[in-house]
Structures are given as structure tokens and as C-alpha cells.
Amino acid sequence: ARRLVGDTLGAEELREALRIVVAKHPRTIARRYGVDRARAHILPAGIVLLAEVQRRLGVPLHVCDGGIREGAVLASADALAA
């Protein structure tokens, strides 16, 4: 979603990202936005999930370079250090 609409994913940005991915063929998404072709096929579902998470949290999501696994490892390390 970041490649489509930017680093901050609020409600408006996620609506725009969803509009883009449902309006264009996955091959076009992959080529135009530099998304892996396999991921381009599942982007609509992922964006819907992100939109629901964002709605429930009530704050925009901010995309960073690390992934969920890295965050989980860092959280575990912090818990062990406490």
C-alpha cells in the first residue's frame, strides 16, 4: 500500500489504495508501482485488512522499513530484558 499512496496510511489513503487496486489489473499494479506480481494479486485483501486495523486503532498507520517479524523479535527482546 505504501508504494501506491505513501508512508502514512490513514482512512483516506487506504480508500485510495483500494480504489487503485480494484480498478487496475494486478500486472499493471506490479509494473507501475514496483509491486511483486504475486503480491499484486492479494493487495485488495491486504488493504481491506489494513483499513480495518487502522479503523479499530483510530490512528493512521505509519509504514517503516522493518517488518512484523522484526517488531516481534524486538518486543520479545524488550520483554526479556525487563
DSSP file (Angstrom, degrees, kcal/mol; ACC not computed):
  #  RESIDUE AA STRUCTURE BP1 BP2  ACC     N-H-->O    O-->H-N    N-H-->O    O-->H-N    TCO  KAPPA ALPHA  PHI   PSI    X-CA   Y-CA   Z-CA
    1    1 A A    >>        0   0    0      0, 0.0     4,-2.4     0, 0.0     3,-0.8   0.000 360.0 360.0 360.0 -34.1    0.0    0.0    0.0
    2    2 A R  H 3>  +     0   0    0      1,-0.3     4,-2.4     2,-0.2     6,-0.1   0.898 360.0  54.2 -59.0 -40.2    2.9    2.3    0.7
    3    3 A R  H 34 S+     0   0    0      1,-0.2    -1,-0.3     2,-0.2     4,-0.1   0.759 113.0  44.5 -67.0 -22.5    4.0    2.2   -2.9
    4    4 A L  H <4 S+     0   0    0     -3,-0.8    -2,-0.2     2,-0.2    -1,-0.2   0.872 135.5   3.8 -87.2 -40.7    0.6    3.2   -4.0
    5    5 A V  H  < S-     0   0    0     -4,-2.4     3,-0.2     1,-0.3    -3,-0.2   0.437 105.2 -96.5-133.4  -1.5   -0.2    6.1   -1.6
    6    6 A G     <  -     0   0    0     -4,-2.4    -1,-0.3    -5,-0.4    -2,-0.2  -0.490  49.0 -55.4 113.1 178.2    2.7    6.8    0.7
    7    7 A D  S    S+     0   0    0     -2,-0.2    56,-2.9    55,-0.1     2,-0.6   0.718 111.7  69.1 -73.8 -24.3    4.1    6.1    4.1
    8    8 A T  E     -A   62   0A   0     54,-0.2     2,-0.8    -3,-0.2    54,-0.2  -0.870  64.4-166.2-103.1 123.1    1.1    7.2    6.1
    9    9 A L  E     +A   61   0A   0     52,-3.7    52,-2.1    -2,-0.6     2,-0.1  -0.761  22.2 155.6-114.1  85.5   -1.9    5.0    5.8
   10   10 A G     >  -     0   0    0     -2,-0.8     4,-2.5    50,-0.3     5,-0.2  -0.303  62.5 -82.8 -91.3-175.3   -5.0    6.8    7.1
   11   11 A A  H  > S+     0   0    0      1,-0.2     4,-2.1     2,-0.2     5,-0.2   0.907 129.3  47.7 -58.3 -44.4   -8.6    6.1    6.1
   12   12 A E  H  > S+     0   0    0      1,-0.2     4,-2.3     2,-0.2    -1,-0.2   0.920 112.2  48.6 -65.5 -43.8   -8.4    8.3    3.0
   13   13 A E  H  > S+     0   0    0      1,-0.2     4,-2.7     2,-0.2    -1,-0.2   0.898 111.9  49.0 -64.2 -40.1   -5.1    6.8    1.8
   14   14 A L  H  X S+     0   0    0     -4,-2.5     4,-2.4     2,-0.2    -1,-0.2   0.869 109.7  51.8 -69.5 -35.4   -6.3    3.3    2.3
   15   15 A R  H  X S+     0   0    0     -4,-2.1     4,-2.4    -5,-0.2    -2,-0.2   0.921 112.0  47.2 -62.6 -42.8   -9.6    4.1    0.4
   16   16 A E  H  X S+     0   0    0     -4,-2.3     4,-2.4     2,-0.2    -2,-0.2   0.918 110.9  51.0 -65.6 -42.9   -7.5    5.5   -2.4
   17   17 A A  H  X S+     0   0    0     -4,-2.7     4,-2.4     1,-0.2    -1,-0.2   0.918 111.7  47.8 -60.0 -43.4   -5.1    2.4   -2.4
   18   18 A L  H  X S+     0   0    0     -4,-2.4     4,-2.0     1,-0.2     5,-0.2   0.905 109.6  53.0 -65.3 -40.6   -8.1    0.1   -2.6
   19   19 A R  H  X S+     0   0    0     -4,-2.4     4,-1.2     1,-0.2    -1,-0.2   0.917 110.5  48.6 -59.2 -42.8   -9.6    2.1   -5.4
   20   20 A I  H  X S+     0   0    0     -4,-2.4     4,-1.2     1,-0.2     3,-0.3   0.942 112.2  46.3 -63.5 -48.4   -6.4    1.8   -7.3
   21   21 A V  H  < S+     0   0    0     -4,-2.4    -1,-0.2     1,-0.2    -2,-0.2   0.785 113.8  46.9 -73.5 -25.3   -6.0   -2.0   -6.9
   22   22 A V  H  < S+     0   0    0     -4,-2.0    -1,-0.2    -5,-0.2    -2,-0.2   0.726 112.7  51.0 -84.4 -18.8   -9.6   -2.8   -7.8
   23   23 A A  H  < S+     0   0    0     -4,-1.2     2,-0.3    -3,-0.3    -2,-0.2   0.667 108.3  55.7 -88.3 -17.2   -9.5   -0.6  -10.8
   24   24 A K  S  < S-     0   0    0     -4,-1.2     5,-0.0    -5,-0.1     0, 0.0  -0.865  87.3-106.1-121.7 150.8   -6.3   -2.0  -12.4
   25   25 A H    >>  -     0   0    0     -2,-0.3     4,-2.2     1,-0.1     3,-0.8  -0.446  34.0-117.6 -68.0 142.9   -5.1   -5.4  -13.4
   26   26 A P  H 3> S+     0   0    0      0, 0.0     4,-2.8     0, 0.0     5,-0.2   0.835 115.9  57.7 -52.3 -35.1   -2.5   -6.9  -11.0
   27   27 A R  H 3> S+     0   0    0      2,-0.2     4,-2.2     1,-0.2     5,-0.2   0.894 107.2  47.6 -62.8 -39.2    0.0   -7.0  -13.8
   28   28 A T  H <> S+     0   0    0     -3,-0.8     4,-3.2     2,-0.2     5,-0.3   0.911 111.3  50.6 -67.1 -43.0   -0.4   -3.2  -14.2
   29   29 A I  H  X S+     0   0    0     -4,-2.2     4,-2.5     1,-0.2     6,-0.7   0.936 111.1  49.3 -58.6 -47.2   -0.1   -2.7  -10.5
   30   30 A A  H  X S+     0   0    0     -4,-2.8     4,-1.0    -5,-0.2     5,-0.5   0.925 117.5  39.8 -59.5 -46.6    3.1   -4.7  -10.5
   31   31 A R  H  < S+     0   0    0     -4,-2.2    -2,-0.2    -5,-0.2    -1,-0.2   0.937 120.4  41.6 -70.9 -47.5    4.6   -2.8  -13.4
   32   32 A R  H  < S+     0   0    0     -4,-3.2    -2,-0.2     1,-0.2    -3,-0.2   0.859 127.4  28.6 -72.6 -36.8    3.5    0.7  -12.5
   33   33 A Y  H  < S-     0   0    0     -4,-2.5    -1,-0.2    -5,-0.3    -2,-0.2   0.403 103.6-115.3-109.7   1.8    4.2    0.6   -8.7
   34   34 A G     <  +     0   0    0     -4,-1.0     2,-0.4    -5,-0.3    -4,-0.2   0.825  61.0 152.4  70.2  30.8    7.0   -1.9   -8.5
   35   35 A V        -     0   0    0     -6,-0.7    -1,-0.2    -5,-0.5    -2,-0.1  -0.753  55.1-101.3 -93.6 139.3    5.0   -4.5   -6.5
   36   36 A D     >  -     0   0    0     -2,-0.4     4,-2.2     1,-0.1     3,-0.2  -0.332  31.5-125.1 -55.2 138.2    5.8   -8.2   -6.9
   37   37 A R  H  > S+     0   0    0      1,-0.2     4,-1.0     2,-0.2    -1,-0.1   0.875 109.6  52.5 -59.3 -39.2    3.3   -9.8   -9.3
   38   38 A A  H  > S+     0   0    0      1,-0.2     4,-0.6     2,-0.2     3,-0.3   0.892 112.2  46.0 -64.3 -37.8    2.3  -12.5   -6.7
   39   39 A R  H >> S+     0   0    0     -3,-0.2     4,-0.9     1,-0.2     3,-0.8   0.824 100.9  66.6 -73.6 -30.7    1.6   -9.8   -4.1
   40   40 A A  H 3< S+     0   0    0     -4,-2.2     3,-0.4     1,-0.3    -1,-0.2   0.845  97.3  56.1 -59.5 -32.2   -0.3   -7.6   -6.6
   41   41 A H  H 3< S+     0   0    0     -4,-1.0    -1,-0.3    -3,-0.3     4,-0.2   0.807 113.1  39.3 -69.5 -29.3   -3.0  -10.3   -6.7
   42   42 A I  H <X S+     0   0    0     -3,-0.8     4,-2.2    -4,-0.6    -1,-0.2   0.411  85.9 100.2-103.2   2.2   -3.5  -10.2   -2.9
   43   43 A L  H  X S+     0   0    0     -4,-0.9     4,-2.9    -3,-0.4     5,-0.3   0.886  76.8  57.2 -56.0 -43.2   -3.2   -6.5   -2.4
   44   44 A P  H  > S+     0   0    0      0, 0.0     4,-2.1     0, 0.0    -1,-0.2   0.934 110.1  44.3 -56.5 -44.8   -7.0   -5.9   -2.3
   45   45 A A  H  > S+     0   0    0     -3,-0.2     4,-2.2    -4,-0.2    -2,-0.2   0.917 114.1  49.9 -64.9 -42.6   -7.4   -8.3    0.6
   46   46 A G  H  X S+     0   0    0     -4,-2.2     4,-2.6     1,-0.2    -1,-0.2   0.893 110.4  49.6 -63.1 -40.2   -4.3   -6.9    2.4
   47   47 A I  H  X S+     0   0    0     -4,-2.9     4,-2.6     2,-0.2    -1,-0.2   0.892 108.7  52.5 -67.7 -39.0   -5.6   -3.3    2.0
   48   48 A V  H  X S+     0   0    0     -4,-2.1     4,-1.9    -5,-0.3    -1,-0.2   0.922 111.2  47.7 -61.0 -43.3   -9.0   -4.3    3.4
   49   49 A L  H  X S+     0   0    0     -4,-2.2     4,-2.3     1,-0.2    -2,-0.2   0.926 112.0  48.8 -64.0 -44.7   -7.3   -5.8    6.4
   50   50 A L  H  X S+     0   0    0     -4,-2.6     4,-2.9     1,-0.2    -2,-0.2   0.898 108.8  54.1 -61.4 -39.5   -5.1   -2.8    7.0
   51   51 A A  H  X S+     0   0    0     -4,-2.6     4,-2.4     1,-0.2    -1,-0.2   0.889 109.1  48.0 -62.6 -39.0   -8.1   -0.5    6.7
   52   52 A E  H  X S+     0   0    0     -4,-1.9     4,-2.5     2,-0.2    -1,-0.2   0.912 112.3  48.4 -69.3 -41.5   -9.9   -2.4    9.4
   53   53 A V  H  X S+     0   0    0     -4,-2.3     4,-2.4     2,-0.2     5,-0.2   0.940 113.2  48.3 -60.8 -46.5   -6.8   -2.4   11.7
   54   54 A Q  H  X>S+     0   0    0     -4,-2.9     4,-2.2     1,-0.2     5,-0.6   0.906 111.3  50.2 -61.4 -42.0   -6.5    1.4   11.1
   55   55 A R  H  <5S+     0   0    0     -4,-2.4    -1,-0.2    -5,-0.2    -2,-0.2   0.926 112.2  46.7 -62.8 -44.9  -10.2    1.9   11.8
   56   56 A R  H  <5S+     0   0    0     -4,-2.5    -1,-0.2     1,-0.2    -2,-0.2   0.871 115.0  45.7 -67.5 -37.0  -10.0    0.0   15.1
   57   57 A L  H  <5S-     0   0    0     -4,-2.4    -1,-0.2    -5,-0.2    -2,-0.2   0.829  97.1-144.1 -74.2 -31.2   -6.9    1.8   16.2
   58   58 A G  T  <5 +     0   0    0     -4,-2.2    -3,-0.2     1,-0.2    -4,-0.1   0.638  66.1  90.3  77.9  14.0   -8.3    5.1   15.2
   59   59 A V  S   <S-     0   0    0     -5,-0.6    -1,-0.2   -50,-0.1    -2,-0.2  -0.961  84.8 -94.1-136.1 154.4   -4.9    6.5   14.1
   60   60 A P        -     0   0    0      0, 0.0     2,-0.3     0, 0.0   -50,-0.3  -0.370  40.1-122.4 -64.0 147.6   -3.1    6.5   10.8
   61   61 A L  E     -A    9   0A   0    -52,-2.1   -52,-3.7    -2,-0.0     2,-0.5  -0.727  19.5-148.6 -89.3 142.3   -0.6    3.6   10.3
   62   62 A H  E     -A    8   0A   0     -2,-0.3     2,-0.3   -54,-0.2   -54,-0.2  -0.962   9.7-140.2-116.2 123.2    3.0    4.5    9.5
   63   63 A V        -     0   0    0    -56,-2.9     2,-0.2    -2,-0.5   -56,-0.0  -0.631  23.8-178.5 -83.8 134.0    5.0    2.2    7.3
   64   64 A C        -     0   0    0     -2,-0.3    -1,-0.0     2,-0.3     0, 0.0  -0.714  40.2-104.5-122.9 177.6    8.6    1.6    8.2
   65   65 A D  S    S+     0   0    0     -2,-0.2    -1,-0.0     2,-0.1    -2,-0.0   0.796  95.9  78.1 -76.2 -28.5   11.4   -0.4    6.7
   66   66 A G  S    S-     0   0    0      1,-0.1    -2,-0.3     2,-0.0     2,-0.2  -0.281  74.2-134.2 -75.7 166.4   11.2   -3.3    9.3
   67   67 A G     >  -     0   0    0      1,-0.0     4,-2.0    -2,-0.0     5,-0.2  -0.513  30.4 -89.8-113.0-176.5    8.6   -6.0    9.1
   68   68 A I  H  > S+     0   0    0      1,-0.2     4,-2.5     2,-0.2     5,-0.2   0.887 123.9  54.6 -61.9 -41.0    6.3   -7.7   11.6
   69   69 A R  H  > S+     0   0    0      1,-0.2     4,-2.4     2,-0.2    -1,-0.2   0.926 107.8  49.2 -60.9 -44.3    8.9  -10.3   12.4
   70   70 A E  H  > S+     0   0    0      1,-0.2     4,-2.4     2,-0.2    -1,-0.2   0.911 111.8  49.4 -62.0 -41.5   11.5   -7.7   13.3
   71   71 A G  H  X S+     0   0    0     -4,-2.0     4,-2.4     2,-0.2    -1,-0.2   0.890 110.2  50.4 -63.7 -40.2    9.0   -6.0   15.5
   72   72 A A  H  X S+     0   0    0     -4,-2.5     4,-2.4     2,-0.2    -2,-0.2   0.905 111.0  49.0 -64.8 -41.5    8.0   -9.2   17.3
   73   73 A V  H  X S+     0   0    0     -4,-2.4     4,-2.5     2,-0.2    -2,-0.2   0.932 112.2  48.2 -64.1 -45.3   11.7  -10.0   17.9
   74   74 A L  H  X S+     0   0    0     -4,-2.4     4,-2.3     1,-0.2    -2,-0.2   0.895 111.6  49.9 -63.4 -40.2   12.4   -6.5   19.3
   75   75 A A  H  X S+     0   0    0     -4,-2.4     4,-2.2     2,-0.2    -1,-0.2   0.906 111.8  48.6 -64.4 -41.1    9.3   -6.7   21.6
   76   76 A S  H  X S+     0   0    0     -4,-2.4     4,-2.4     2,-0.2    -2,-0.2   0.908 110.6  50.5 -64.9 -41.6   10.4  -10.1   22.8
   77   77 A A  H  X S+     0   0    0     -4,-2.5     4,-1.9     1,-0.2    -2,-0.2   0.901 110.7  49.6 -63.0 -40.8   13.9   -8.9   23.5
   78   78 A D  H  X S+     0   0    0     -4,-2.3     4,-1.2     2,-0.2    -1,-0.2   0.906 110.6  50.0 -63.7 -41.5   12.5   -5.9   25.4
   79   79 A A  H  < S+     0   0    0     -4,-2.2     3,-0.2     1,-0.2    -2,-0.2   0.894 111.4  48.2 -64.9 -40.0   10.3   -8.2   27.5
   80   80 A L  H  < S+     0   0    0     -4,-2.4    -1,-0.2     1,-0.2    -2,-0.2   0.854 110.1  52.4 -68.1 -34.6   13.2  -10.5   28.3
   81   81 A A  H  <        0   0    0     -4,-1.9    -1,-0.2     1,-0.2    -2,-0.2   0.728 360.0 360.0 -73.9 -21.7   15.4   -7.5   29.3
   82   82 A A     <        0   0    0     -4,-1.2    -1,-0.2    -3,-0.2    -2,-0.2   0.478 360.0 360.0 -75.7 360.0   12.7   -6.1   31.7
